[in-house]
Amino acid sequence: MTNALRKAQSYPKRIWHSGNKIWCFLACALLLTQGCLASTNMASVTNPAWAPRSISSMLIWVESEDLNVRREMEDAFEAKGWEYDIEIVPALDLFFPGNSYSEDEVYETLRRREITVILKMVPGFSETLSVNLPINIQDIGGTTIITGGRDSGRRLRAGYSLSVIDVVDQSTIWTASADTDGNVYAGQGTLRNSLVGKTLEQLIRDGVL
């Protein structure tokens, strides 16, 4: 058998193995991409007595004694708001945590800044769940095979309560509860982004924004 013939006969096998490797690579990449995501389930109710109107500026107020939690969550809402053409102002940018403000002072400051509603968020439960993970991932003959023992990982879950308050008459426009659940690849930032995106989408769906 000539060398040319041997090469020609080996091409299908090479293509088959290359195709398998590419497919495994794409499948793993897809799993890792999905693994970095978290999902948020939300139930909401809009006040039927509220007359819908255009809202162009909103304050985000996170009730937490942890300044790092407040800053990261409020900044995340501010950044996401621009994707929906709405100005979301972090409360930490207007009200220094070391000062005390009366209710009248808060609402007067907001009216002066032409902020018409307050999105108030209260963190609820937060837990870390232990899960088992398969280990020893091998590539055998172009196929990914999981063998061997198991390893442990962790999965984050968190709950939140949210409400939207009208600055003019101080009535509650909208209220909601949310549970955010991540998989083993999701960190706190992933859960936070999931909650922020879901909140704004729900406000739009409910006709508040």
Rosetta constraint file for C-alpha pairs under 8 A:
AtomPair CA 1 CA 5 HARMONIC 6.45 0.50
AtomPair CA 1 CA 6 HARMONIC 6.85 0.50
AtomPair CA 2 CA 6 HARMONIC 6.37 0.50
AtomPair CA 3 CA 7 HARMONIC 6.19 0.50
AtomPair CA 4 CA 8 HARMONIC 6.20 0.50
AtomPair CA 5 CA 9 HARMONIC 6.20 0.50
AtomPair CA 6 CA 10 HARMONIC 6.27 0.50
AtomPair CA 7 CA 11 HARMONIC 6.45 0.50
AtomPair CA 9 CA 13 HARMONIC 7.85 0.50
AtomPair CA 10 CA 14 HARMONIC 6.27 0.50
AtomPair CA 11 CA 15 HARMONIC 6.08 0.50
AtomPair CA 12 CA 16 HARMONIC 6.03 0.50
AtomPair CA 13 CA 17 HARMONIC 6.20 0.50
AtomPair CA 14 CA 18 HARMONIC 6.02 0.50
AtomPair CA 15 CA 19 HARMONIC 5.93 0.50
AtomPair CA 16 CA 20 HARMONIC 6.22 0.50
AtomPair CA 17 CA 21 HARMONIC 6.21 0.50
AtomPair CA 17 CA 141 HARMONIC 7.31 0.50
AtomPair CA 17 CA 142 HARMONIC 5.59 0.50
AtomPair CA 18 CA 22 HARMONIC 6.16 0.50
AtomPair CA 18 CA 142 HARMONIC 7.46 0.50
AtomPair CA 19 CA 23 HARMONIC 6.05 0.50
AtomPair CA 20 CA 24 HARMONIC 6.06 0.50
AtomPair CA 20 CA 142 HARMONIC 5.58 0.50
AtomPair CA 20 CA 143 HARMONIC 6.56 0.50
AtomPair CA 21 CA 25 HARMONIC 6.05 0.50
AtomPair CA 21 CA 142 HARMONIC 5.16 0.50
AtomPair CA 21 CA 143 HARMONIC 6.91 0.50
AtomPair CA 22 CA 26 HARMONIC 6.16 0.50
AtomPair CA 23 CA 27 HARMONIC 6.05 0.50
AtomPair CA 24 CA 28 HARMONIC 6.04 0.50
AtomPair CA 24 CA 142 HARMONIC 7.90 0.50
AtomPair CA 24 CA 143 HARMONIC 6.89 0.50
AtomPair CA 24 CA 144 HARMONIC 6.57 0.50
AtomPair CA 25 CA 29 HARMONIC 6.09 0.50
AtomPair CA 26 CA 30 HARMONIC 6.07 0.50
AtomPair CA 27 CA 31 HARMONIC 6.22 0.50
AtomPair CA 28 CA 32 HARMONIC 6.13 0.50
AtomPair CA 29 CA 33 HARMONIC 6.09 0.50
AtomPair CA 30 CA 34 HARMONIC 6.12 0.50
AtomPair CA 31 CA 35 HARMONIC 5.85 0.50
AtomPair CA 32 CA 36 HARMONIC 6.37 0.50
AtomPair CA 32 CA 185 HARMONIC 7.82 0.50
AtomPair CA 33 CA 37 HARMONIC 7.17 0.50
AtomPair CA 35 CA 183 HARMONIC 6.20 0.50
AtomPair CA 35 CA 184 HARMONIC 7.03 0.50
AtomPair CA 35 CA 185 HARMONIC 5.31 0.50
AtomPair CA 35 CA 186 HARMONIC 6.93 0.50
AtomPair CA 36 CA 182 HARMONIC 7.97 0.50
AtomPair CA 36 CA 183 HARMONIC 7.29 0.50
AtomPair CA 36 CA 184 HARMONIC 7.96 0.50
AtomPair CA 36 CA 185 HARMONIC 4.93 0.50
AtomPair CA 36 CA 186 HARMONIC 4.95 0.50
AtomPair CA 36 CA 190 HARMONIC 7.22 0.50
AtomPair CA 37 CA 182 HARMONIC 6.54 0.50
AtomPair CA 37 CA 183 HARMONIC 7.24 0.50
AtomPair CA 37 CA 185 HARMONIC 7.62 0.50
AtomPair CA 37 CA 186 HARMONIC 6.11 0.50
AtomPair CA 37 CA 190 HARMONIC 6.47 0.50
AtomPair CA 37 CA 191 HARMONIC 7.95 0.50
AtomPair CA 37 CA 194 HARMONIC 7.88 0.50
AtomPair CA 38 CA 180 HARMONIC 6.86 0.50
AtomPair CA 38 CA 181 HARMONIC 5.60 0.50
AtomPair CA 38 CA 182 HARMONIC 4.13 0.50
AtomPair CA 38 CA 183 HARMONIC 6.60 0.50
AtomPair CA 38 CA 186 HARMONIC 6.47 0.50
AtomPair CA 38 CA 190 HARMONIC 6.24 0.50
AtomPair CA 38 CA 191 HARMONIC 5.69 0.50
AtomPair CA 38 CA 194 HARMONIC 6.04 0.50
AtomPair CA 39 CA 180 HARMONIC 5.70 0.50
AtomPair CA 39 CA 181 HARMONIC 5.50 0.50
AtomPair CA 39 CA 182 HARMONIC 6.44 0.50
AtomPair CA 39 CA 191 HARMONIC 7.58 0.50
AtomPair CA 39 CA 194 HARMONIC 6.10 0.50
AtomPair CA 39 CA 195 HARMONIC 7.92 0.50
AtomPair CA 40 CA 178 HARMONIC 6.59 0.50
AtomPair CA 40 CA 179 HARMONIC 5.59 0.50
AtomPair CA 40 CA 180 HARMONIC 4.21 0.50
AtomPair CA 40 CA 181 HARMONIC 6.34 0.50
AtomPair CA 40 CA 194 HARMONIC 6.13 0.50
AtomPair CA 40 CA 195 HARMONIC 5.91 0.50
AtomPair CA 40 CA 198 HARMONIC 6.56 0.50
AtomPair CA 41 CA 178 HARMONIC 5.58 0.50
AtomPair CA 41 CA 179 HARMONIC 5.36 0.50
AtomPair CA 41 CA 180 HARMONIC 6.43 0.50
AtomPair CA 42 CA 176 HARMONIC 6.78 0.50
AtomPair CA 42 CA 177 HARMONIC 5.73 0.50
AtomPair CA 42 CA 178 HARMONIC 4.31 0.50
AtomPair CA 42 CA 179 HARMONIC 6.59 0.50
AtomPair CA 42 CA 198 HARMONIC 7.73 0.50
AtomPair CA 42 CA 199 HARMONIC 7.97 0.50
AtomPair CA 42 CA 202 HARMONIC 8.00 0.50
AtomPair CA 43 CA 176 HARMONIC 5.51 0.50
AtomPair CA 43 CA 177 HARMONIC 5.57 0.50
AtomPair CA 43 CA 178 HARMONIC 6.55 0.50
AtomPair CA 44 CA 174 HARMONIC 7.23 0.50
AtomPair CA 44 CA 175 HARMONIC 5.68 0.50
AtomPair CA 44 CA 176 HARMONIC 4.06 0.50
AtomPair CA 44 CA 177 HARMONIC 6.59 0.50
AtomPair CA 44 CA 202 HARMONIC 7.86 0.50
AtomPair CA 45 CA 174 HARMONIC 5.83 0.50
AtomPair CA 45 CA 175 HARMONIC 5.56 0.50
AtomPair CA 45 CA 176 HARMONIC 6.38 0.50
AtomPair CA 46 CA 50 HARMONIC 7.91 0.50
AtomPair CA 46 CA 173 HARMONIC 6.01 0.50
AtomPair CA 46 CA 174 HARMONIC 4.42 0.50
AtomPair CA 46 CA 175 HARMONIC 6.62 0.50
AtomPair CA 46 CA 206 HARMONIC 6.91 0.50
AtomPair CA 46 CA 208 HARMONIC 7.93 0.50
AtomPair CA 47 CA 172 HARMONIC 7.14 0.50
AtomPair CA 47 CA 173 HARMONIC 5.13 0.50
AtomPair CA 47 CA 174 HARMONIC 5.81 0.50
AtomPair CA 50 CA 173 HARMONIC 6.18 0.50
AtomPair CA 52 CA 207 HARMONIC 7.21 0.50
AtomPair CA 52 CA 208 HARMONIC 6.63 0.50
AtomPair CA 53 CA 208 HARMONIC 7.87 0.50
AtomPair CA 54 CA 209 HARMONIC 7.07 0.50
AtomPair CA 55 CA 86 HARMONIC 7.67 0.50
AtomPair CA 55 CA 116 HARMONIC 6.79 0.50
AtomPair CA 55 CA 117 HARMONIC 7.63 0.50
AtomPair CA 55 CA 208 HARMONIC 7.89 0.50
AtomPair CA 55 CA 209 HARMONIC 6.12 0.50
AtomPair CA 56 CA 85 HARMONIC 7.79 0.50
AtomPair CA 56 CA 86 HARMONIC 5.23 0.50
AtomPair CA 56 CA 87 HARMONIC 6.18 0.50
AtomPair CA 56 CA 115 HARMONIC 7.86 0.50
AtomPair CA 56 CA 116 HARMONIC 7.88 0.50
AtomPair CA 57 CA 86 HARMONIC 5.94 0.50
AtomPair CA 57 CA 87 HARMONIC 4.61 0.50
AtomPair CA 57 CA 88 HARMONIC 5.87 0.50
AtomPair CA 57 CA 89 HARMONIC 7.46 0.50
AtomPair CA 57 CA 114 HARMONIC 7.17 0.50
AtomPair CA 57 CA 115 HARMONIC 5.01 0.50
AtomPair CA 57 CA 116 HARMONIC 6.31 0.50
AtomPair CA 57 CA 117 HARMONIC 7.29 0.50
AtomPair CA 58 CA 86 HARMONIC 7.60 0.50
AtomPair CA 58 CA 87 HARMONIC 6.19 0.50
AtomPair CA 58 CA 88 HARMONIC 4.81 0.50
AtomPair CA 58 CA 89 HARMONIC 6.15 0.50
AtomPair CA 58 CA 115 HARMONIC 5.47 0.50
AtomPair CA 58 CA 116 HARMONIC 6.21 0.50
AtomPair CA 58 CA 117 HARMONIC 5.10 0.50
AtomPair CA 58 CA 118 HARMONIC 5.68 0.50
AtomPair CA 58 CA 119 HARMONIC 6.83 0.50
AtomPair CA 59 CA 88 HARMONIC 5.55 0.50
AtomPair CA 59 CA 89 HARMONIC 4.71 0.50
AtomPair CA 59 CA 90 HARMONIC 5.98 0.50
AtomPair CA 59 CA 91 HARMONIC 6.22 0.50
AtomPair CA 59 CA 115 HARMONIC 6.68 0.50
AtomPair CA 59 CA 117 HARMONIC 6.42 0.50
AtomPair CA 59 CA 118 HARMONIC 4.69 0.50
AtomPair CA 59 CA 119 HARMONIC 5.92 0.50
AtomPair CA 60 CA 74 HARMONIC 6.03 0.50
AtomPair CA 60 CA 77 HARMONIC 7.21 0.50
AtomPair CA 60 CA 78 HARMONIC 7.96 0.50
AtomPair CA 60 CA 88 HARMONIC 6.42 0.50
AtomPair CA 60 CA 89 HARMONIC 6.03 0.50
AtomPair CA 60 CA 90 HARMONIC 5.18 0.50
AtomPair CA 60 CA 91 HARMONIC 5.86 0.50
AtomPair CA 60 CA 118 HARMONIC 6.01 0.50
AtomPair CA 60 CA 119 HARMONIC 4.80 0.50
AtomPair CA 60 CA 120 HARMONIC 6.03 0.50
AtomPair CA 60 CA 121 HARMONIC 7.59 0.50
AtomPair CA 61 CA 74 HARMONIC 7.03 0.50
AtomPair CA 61 CA 90 HARMONIC 6.61 0.50
AtomPair CA 61 CA 91 HARMONIC 5.19 0.50
AtomPair CA 61 CA 92 HARMONIC 7.91 0.50
AtomPair CA 61 CA 118 HARMONIC 7.01 0.50
AtomPair CA 61 CA 119 HARMONIC 6.12 0.50
AtomPair CA 61 CA 120 HARMONIC 4.83 0.50
AtomPair CA 61 CA 121 HARMONIC 6.21 0.50
AtomPair CA 62 CA 70 HARMONIC 5.58 0.50
AtomPair CA 62 CA 73 HARMONIC 7.32 0.50
AtomPair CA 62 CA 74 HARMONIC 6.78 0.50
AtomPair CA 62 CA 91 HARMONIC 7.78 0.50
AtomPair CA 62 CA 120 HARMONIC 5.94 0.50
AtomPair CA 62 CA 121 HARMONIC 4.78 0.50
AtomPair CA 62 CA 122 HARMONIC 6.02 0.50
AtomPair CA 62 CA 123 HARMONIC 7.83 0.50
AtomPair CA 63 CA 70 HARMONIC 7.33 0.50
AtomPair CA 63 CA 120 HARMONIC 7.38 0.50
AtomPair CA 63 CA 121 HARMONIC 6.21 0.50
AtomPair CA 63 CA 122 HARMONIC 5.16 0.50
AtomPair CA 63 CA 123 HARMONIC 7.24 0.50
AtomPair CA 64 CA 69 HARMONIC 7.09 0.50
AtomPair CA 64 CA 70 HARMONIC 6.28 0.50
AtomPair CA 64 CA 122 HARMONIC 7.16 0.50
AtomPair CA 64 CA 123 HARMONIC 7.28 0.50
AtomPair CA 65 CA 70 HARMONIC 7.93 0.50
AtomPair CA 66 CA 70 HARMONIC 6.41 0.50
AtomPair CA 67 CA 71 HARMONIC 5.96 0.50
AtomPair CA 68 CA 72 HARMONIC 6.09 0.50
AtomPair CA 69 CA 73 HARMONIC 6.04 0.50
AtomPair CA 70 CA 74 HARMONIC 5.89 0.50
AtomPair CA 70 CA 92 HARMONIC 7.89 0.50
AtomPair CA 71 CA 75 HARMONIC 5.87 0.50
AtomPair CA 71 CA 90 HARMONIC 7.93 0.50
AtomPair CA 71 CA 92 HARMONIC 7.16 0.50
AtomPair CA 72 CA 76 HARMONIC 6.06 0.50
AtomPair CA 73 CA 77 HARMONIC 6.42 0.50
AtomPair CA 73 CA 192 HARMONIC 6.78 0.50
AtomPair CA 74 CA 78 HARMONIC 6.26 0.50
AtomPair CA 74 CA 89 HARMONIC 7.88 0.50
AtomPair CA 74 CA 90 HARMONIC 5.12 0.50
AtomPair CA 74 CA 91 HARMONIC 7.44 0.50
AtomPair CA 74 CA 92 HARMONIC 7.96 0.50
AtomPair CA 75 CA 79 HARMONIC 6.17 0.50
AtomPair CA 75 CA 90 HARMONIC 6.45 0.50
AtomPair CA 76 CA 80 HARMONIC 6.13 0.50
AtomPair CA 76 CA 192 HARMONIC 7.72 0.50
AtomPair CA 76 CA 193 HARMONIC 7.03 0.50
AtomPair CA 76 CA 196 HARMONIC 7.01 0.50
AtomPair CA 77 CA 81 HARMONIC 5.95 0.50
AtomPair CA 77 CA 88 HARMONIC 6.59 0.50
AtomPair CA 77 CA 90 HARMONIC 7.91 0.50
AtomPair CA 77 CA 196 HARMONIC 5.97 0.50
AtomPair CA 78 CA 82 HARMONIC 7.14 0.50
AtomPair CA 78 CA 87 HARMONIC 7.02 0.50
AtomPair CA 78 CA 88 HARMONIC 4.73 0.50
AtomPair CA 78 CA 89 HARMONIC 6.04 0.50
AtomPair CA 78 CA 90 HARMONIC 6.63 0.50
AtomPair CA 79 CA 83 HARMONIC 7.70 0.50
AtomPair CA 79 CA 88 HARMONIC 7.97 0.50
AtomPair CA 80 CA 84 HARMONIC 7.30 0.50
AtomPair CA 80 CA 196 HARMONIC 7.37 0.50
AtomPair CA 80 CA 197 HARMONIC 7.19 0.50
AtomPair CA 81 CA 85 HARMONIC 6.35 0.50
AtomPair CA 81 CA 86 HARMONIC 5.20 0.50
AtomPair CA 81 CA 87 HARMONIC 5.97 0.50
AtomPair CA 81 CA 88 HARMONIC 5.78 0.50
AtomPair CA 81 CA 200 HARMONIC 7.84 0.50
AtomPair CA 82 CA 86 HARMONIC 5.67 0.50
AtomPair CA 82 CA 87 HARMONIC 6.46 0.50
AtomPair CA 82 CA 88 HARMONIC 7.95 0.50
AtomPair CA 89 CA 93 HARMONIC 7.31 0.50
AtomPair CA 90 CA 94 HARMONIC 7.29 0.50
AtomPair CA 91 CA 95 HARMONIC 5.87 0.50
AtomPair CA 92 CA 96 HARMONIC 6.13 0.50
AtomPair CA 92 CA 97 HARMONIC 7.16 0.50
AtomPair CA 95 CA 99 HARMONIC 7.57 0.50
AtomPair CA 101 CA 105 HARMONIC 5.97 0.50
AtomPair CA 101 CA 106 HARMONIC 6.37 0.50
AtomPair CA 102 CA 106 HARMONIC 6.37 0.50
AtomPair CA 103 CA 107 HARMONIC 6.34 0.50
AtomPair CA 104 CA 108 HARMONIC 5.96 0.50
AtomPair CA 105 CA 109 HARMONIC 6.10 0.50
AtomPair CA 106 CA 110 HARMONIC 6.37 0.50
AtomPair CA 107 CA 111 HARMONIC 6.11 0.50
AtomPair CA 107 CA 167 HARMONIC 6.26 0.50
AtomPair CA 108 CA 112 HARMONIC 6.11 0.50
AtomPair CA 109 CA 113 HARMONIC 6.32 0.50
AtomPair CA 110 CA 114 HARMONIC 6.11 0.50
AtomPair CA 110 CA 115 HARMONIC 5.09 0.50
AtomPair CA 110 CA 116 HARMONIC 7.21 0.50
AtomPair CA 110 CA 167 HARMONIC 7.35 0.50
AtomPair CA 111 CA 115 HARMONIC 5.80 0.50
AtomPair CA 111 CA 116 HARMONIC 6.92 0.50
AtomPair CA 111 CA 167 HARMONIC 7.27 0.50
AtomPair CA 111 CA 168 HARMONIC 7.95 0.50
AtomPair CA 115 CA 167 HARMONIC 7.51 0.50
AtomPair CA 116 CA 166 HARMONIC 6.38 0.50
AtomPair CA 116 CA 167 HARMONIC 5.23 0.50
AtomPair CA 116 CA 168 HARMONIC 6.95 0.50
AtomPair CA 117 CA 164 HARMONIC 6.52 0.50
AtomPair CA 117 CA 165 HARMONIC 5.48 0.50
AtomPair CA 117 CA 166 HARMONIC 4.72 0.50
AtomPair CA 117 CA 167 HARMONIC 5.16 0.50
AtomPair CA 118 CA 164 HARMONIC 5.44 0.50
AtomPair CA 118 CA 165 HARMONIC 5.02 0.50
AtomPair CA 118 CA 166 HARMONIC 6.64 0.50
AtomPair CA 118 CA 167 HARMONIC 6.89 0.50
AtomPair CA 119 CA 162 HARMONIC 7.08 0.50
AtomPair CA 119 CA 163 HARMONIC 5.81 0.50
AtomPair CA 119 CA 164 HARMONIC 4.53 0.50
AtomPair CA 119 CA 165 HARMONIC 6.58 0.50
AtomPair CA 120 CA 162 HARMONIC 5.60 0.50
AtomPair CA 120 CA 163 HARMONIC 5.26 0.50
AtomPair CA 120 CA 164 HARMONIC 6.17 0.50
AtomPair CA 120 CA 165 HARMONIC 7.63 0.50
AtomPair CA 121 CA 160 HARMONIC 6.90 0.50
AtomPair CA 121 CA 161 HARMONIC 5.84 0.50
AtomPair CA 121 CA 162 HARMONIC 4.53 0.50
AtomPair CA 121 CA 163 HARMONIC 6.70 0.50
AtomPair CA 122 CA 160 HARMONIC 5.74 0.50
AtomPair CA 122 CA 161 HARMONIC 5.15 0.50
AtomPair CA 122 CA 162 HARMONIC 6.32 0.50
AtomPair CA 123 CA 158 HARMONIC 7.87 0.50
AtomPair CA 123 CA 159 HARMONIC 6.33 0.50
AtomPair CA 123 CA 160 HARMONIC 4.55 0.50
AtomPair CA 123 CA 161 HARMONIC 6.47 0.50
AtomPair CA 124 CA 158 HARMONIC 6.92 0.50
AtomPair CA 124 CA 159 HARMONIC 4.85 0.50
AtomPair CA 124 CA 160 HARMONIC 4.89 0.50
AtomPair CA 124 CA 161 HARMONIC 6.88 0.50
AtomPair CA 125 CA 158 HARMONIC 5.47 0.50
AtomPair CA 125 CA 159 HARMONIC 5.08 0.50
AtomPair CA 125 CA 160 HARMONIC 7.41 0.50
AtomPair CA 126 CA 156 HARMONIC 7.62 0.50
AtomPair CA 126 CA 157 HARMONIC 5.85 0.50
AtomPair CA 126 CA 158 HARMONIC 4.27 0.50
AtomPair CA 126 CA 159 HARMONIC 6.47 0.50
AtomPair CA 127 CA 156 HARMONIC 6.03 0.50
AtomPair CA 127 CA 157 HARMONIC 5.40 0.50
AtomPair CA 127 CA 158 HARMONIC 6.36 0.50
AtomPair CA 128 CA 154 HARMONIC 6.23 0.50
AtomPair CA 128 CA 155 HARMONIC 5.60 0.50
AtomPair CA 128 CA 156 HARMONIC 4.72 0.50
AtomPair CA 128 CA 157 HARMONIC 6.39 0.50
AtomPair CA 129 CA 154 HARMONIC 5.43 0.50
AtomPair CA 129 CA 155 HARMONIC 5.01 0.50
AtomPair CA 129 CA 156 HARMONIC 6.33 0.50
AtomPair CA 129 CA 157 HARMONIC 7.76 0.50
AtomPair CA 130 CA 152 HARMONIC 6.78 0.50
AtomPair CA 130 CA 153 HARMONIC 5.78 0.50
AtomPair CA 130 CA 154 HARMONIC 4.58 0.50
AtomPair CA 130 CA 155 HARMONIC 6.40 0.50
AtomPair CA 131 CA 152 HARMONIC 5.67 0.50
AtomPair CA 131 CA 153 HARMONIC 5.20 0.50
AtomPair CA 131 CA 154 HARMONIC 5.70 0.50
AtomPair CA 131 CA 155 HARMONIC 7.00 0.50
AtomPair CA 131 CA 184 HARMONIC 7.95 0.50
AtomPair CA 132 CA 150 HARMONIC 6.42 0.50
AtomPair CA 132 CA 151 HARMONIC 5.66 0.50
AtomPair CA 132 CA 152 HARMONIC 4.46 0.50
AtomPair CA 132 CA 153 HARMONIC 6.02 0.50
AtomPair CA 133 CA 150 HARMONIC 5.55 0.50
AtomPair CA 133 CA 151 HARMONIC 4.92 0.50
AtomPair CA 133 CA 152 HARMONIC 5.52 0.50
AtomPair CA 133 CA 153 HARMONIC 6.41 0.50
AtomPair CA 134 CA 146 HARMONIC 6.93 0.50
AtomPair CA 134 CA 147 HARMONIC 7.65 0.50
AtomPair CA 134 CA 148 HARMONIC 7.79 0.50
AtomPair CA 134 CA 149 HARMONIC 6.72 0.50
AtomPair CA 134 CA 150 HARMONIC 4.65 0.50
AtomPair CA 134 CA 151 HARMONIC 6.12 0.50
AtomPair CA 135 CA 146 HARMONIC 6.60 0.50
AtomPair CA 135 CA 147 HARMONIC 6.74 0.50
AtomPair CA 135 CA 148 HARMONIC 6.44 0.50
AtomPair CA 135 CA 149 HARMONIC 6.21 0.50
AtomPair CA 135 CA 150 HARMONIC 5.46 0.50
AtomPair CA 135 CA 151 HARMONIC 6.26 0.50
AtomPair CA 136 CA 146 HARMONIC 5.76 0.50
AtomPair CA 136 CA 147 HARMONIC 5.34 0.50
AtomPair CA 136 CA 148 HARMONIC 5.67 0.50
AtomPair CA 136 CA 149 HARMONIC 7.43 0.50
AtomPair CA 137 CA 144 HARMONIC 6.75 0.50
AtomPair CA 137 CA 145 HARMONIC 5.79 0.50
AtomPair CA 137 CA 146 HARMONIC 4.50 0.50
AtomPair CA 137 CA 147 HARMONIC 6.40 0.50
AtomPair CA 138 CA 144 HARMONIC 5.57 0.50
AtomPair CA 138 CA 145 HARMONIC 5.21 0.50
AtomPair CA 138 CA 146 HARMONIC 6.25 0.50
AtomPair CA 138 CA 147 HARMONIC 7.54 0.50
AtomPair CA 139 CA 143 HARMONIC 5.35 0.50
AtomPair CA 139 CA 144 HARMONIC 4.51 0.50
AtomPair CA 139 CA 145 HARMONIC 6.20 0.50
AtomPair CA 140 CA 144 HARMONIC 6.34 0.50
AtomPair CA 140 CA 145 HARMONIC 6.88 0.50
AtomPair CA 153 CA 184 HARMONIC 6.27 0.50
AtomPair CA 154 CA 183 HARMONIC 7.86 0.50
AtomPair CA 154 CA 184 HARMONIC 5.51 0.50
AtomPair CA 155 CA 181 HARMONIC 7.87 0.50
AtomPair CA 155 CA 182 HARMONIC 6.03 0.50
AtomPair CA 155 CA 183 HARMONIC 5.13 0.50
AtomPair CA 155 CA 184 HARMONIC 4.79 0.50
AtomPair CA 155 CA 185 HARMONIC 7.80 0.50
AtomPair CA 155 CA 186 HARMONIC 7.36 0.50
AtomPair CA 156 CA 181 HARMONIC 6.26 0.50
AtomPair CA 156 CA 182 HARMONIC 5.45 0.50
AtomPair CA 156 CA 183 HARMONIC 6.94 0.50
AtomPair CA 156 CA 184 HARMONIC 7.63 0.50
AtomPair CA 156 CA 186 HARMONIC 7.32 0.50
AtomPair CA 156 CA 187 HARMONIC 7.25 0.50
AtomPair CA 156 CA 188 HARMONIC 7.63 0.50
AtomPair CA 157 CA 179 HARMONIC 7.28 0.50
AtomPair CA 157 CA 180 HARMONIC 5.69 0.50
AtomPair CA 157 CA 181 HARMONIC 4.57 0.50
AtomPair CA 157 CA 182 HARMONIC 6.26 0.50
AtomPair CA 157 CA 191 HARMONIC 7.96 0.50
AtomPair CA 158 CA 179 HARMONIC 5.82 0.50
AtomPair CA 158 CA 180 HARMONIC 5.33 0.50
AtomPair CA 158 CA 181 HARMONIC 6.72 0.50
AtomPair CA 158 CA 191 HARMONIC 7.97 0.50
AtomPair CA 159 CA 177 HARMONIC 7.54 0.50
AtomPair CA 159 CA 178 HARMONIC 5.64 0.50
AtomPair CA 159 CA 179 HARMONIC 4.42 0.50
AtomPair CA 159 CA 180 HARMONIC 6.25 0.50
AtomPair CA 160 CA 177 HARMONIC 5.79 0.50
AtomPair CA 160 CA 178 HARMONIC 5.17 0.50
AtomPair CA 160 CA 179 HARMONIC 6.47 0.50
AtomPair CA 161 CA 175 HARMONIC 7.74 0.50
AtomPair CA 161 CA 176 HARMONIC 5.96 0.50
AtomPair CA 161 CA 177 HARMONIC 4.56 0.50
AtomPair CA 161 CA 178 HARMONIC 6.41 0.50
AtomPair CA 162 CA 175 HARMONIC 5.68 0.50
AtomPair CA 162 CA 176 HARMONIC 5.09 0.50
AtomPair CA 162 CA 177 HARMONIC 6.11 0.50
AtomPair CA 162 CA 178 HARMONIC 7.96 0.50
AtomPair CA 163 CA 172 HARMONIC 6.93 0.50
AtomPair CA 163 CA 173 HARMONIC 7.41 0.50
AtomPair CA 163 CA 174 HARMONIC 5.38 0.50
AtomPair CA 163 CA 175 HARMONIC 4.17 0.50
AtomPair CA 163 CA 176 HARMONIC 6.20 0.50
AtomPair CA 164 CA 172 HARMONIC 5.86 0.50
AtomPair CA 164 CA 173 HARMONIC 5.39 0.50
AtomPair CA 164 CA 174 HARMONIC 5.03 0.50
AtomPair CA 164 CA 175 HARMONIC 6.46 0.50
AtomPair CA 165 CA 170 HARMONIC 5.90 0.50
AtomPair CA 165 CA 171 HARMONIC 5.63 0.50
AtomPair CA 165 CA 172 HARMONIC 4.47 0.50
AtomPair CA 165 CA 173 HARMONIC 5.59 0.50
AtomPair CA 165 CA 174 HARMONIC 7.33 0.50
AtomPair CA 166 CA 170 HARMONIC 4.84 0.50
AtomPair CA 166 CA 171 HARMONIC 5.33 0.50
AtomPair CA 166 CA 172 HARMONIC 6.27 0.50
AtomPair CA 166 CA 173 HARMONIC 6.42 0.50
AtomPair CA 167 CA 171 HARMONIC 7.74 0.50
AtomPair CA 174 CA 208 HARMONIC 7.78 0.50
AtomPair CA 178 CA 195 HARMONIC 7.76 0.50
AtomPair CA 180 CA 191 HARMONIC 6.19 0.50
AtomPair CA 180 CA 194 HARMONIC 7.26 0.50
AtomPair CA 180 CA 195 HARMONIC 6.55 0.50
AtomPair CA 181 CA 191 HARMONIC 7.00 0.50
AtomPair CA 182 CA 186 HARMONIC 5.29 0.50
AtomPair CA 182 CA 187 HARMONIC 7.59 0.50
AtomPair CA 182 CA 190 HARMONIC 7.64 0.50
AtomPair CA 182 CA 191 HARMONIC 6.39 0.50
AtomPair CA 186 CA 190 HARMONIC 5.57 0.50
AtomPair CA 186 CA 191 HARMONIC 6.97 0.50
AtomPair CA 187 CA 191 HARMONIC 6.58 0.50
AtomPair CA 188 CA 192 HARMONIC 6.13 0.50
AtomPair CA 189 CA 193 HARMONIC 6.15 0.50
AtomPair CA 190 CA 194 HARMONIC 6.21 0.50
AtomPair CA 191 CA 195 HARMONIC 6.28 0.50
AtomPair CA 192 CA 196 HARMONIC 6.21 0.50
AtomPair CA 193 CA 197 HARMONIC 6.09 0.50
AtomPair CA 194 CA 198 HARMONIC 6.08 0.50
AtomPair CA 195 CA 199 HARMONIC 6.00 0.50
AtomPair CA 196 CA 200 HARMONIC 6.45 0.50
AtomPair CA 197 CA 201 HARMONIC 6.20 0.50
AtomPair CA 198 CA 202 HARMONIC 5.99 0.50
AtomPair CA 199 CA 203 HARMONIC 6.18 0.50
AtomPair CA 200 CA 204 HARMONIC 6.26 0.50
AtomPair CA 200 CA 209 HARMONIC 8.00 0.50
AtomPair CA 201 CA 205 HARMONIC 6.12 0.50
AtomPair CA 202 CA 206 HARMONIC 5.97 0.50
AtomPair CA 203 CA 207 HARMONIC 6.25 0.50
AtomPair CA 203 CA 208 HARMONIC 5.21 0.50
AtomPair CA 203 CA 209 HARMONIC 5.65 0.50
AtomPair CA 204 CA 208 HARMONIC 5.84 0.50
AtomPair CA 204 CA 209 HARMONIC 4.79 0.50
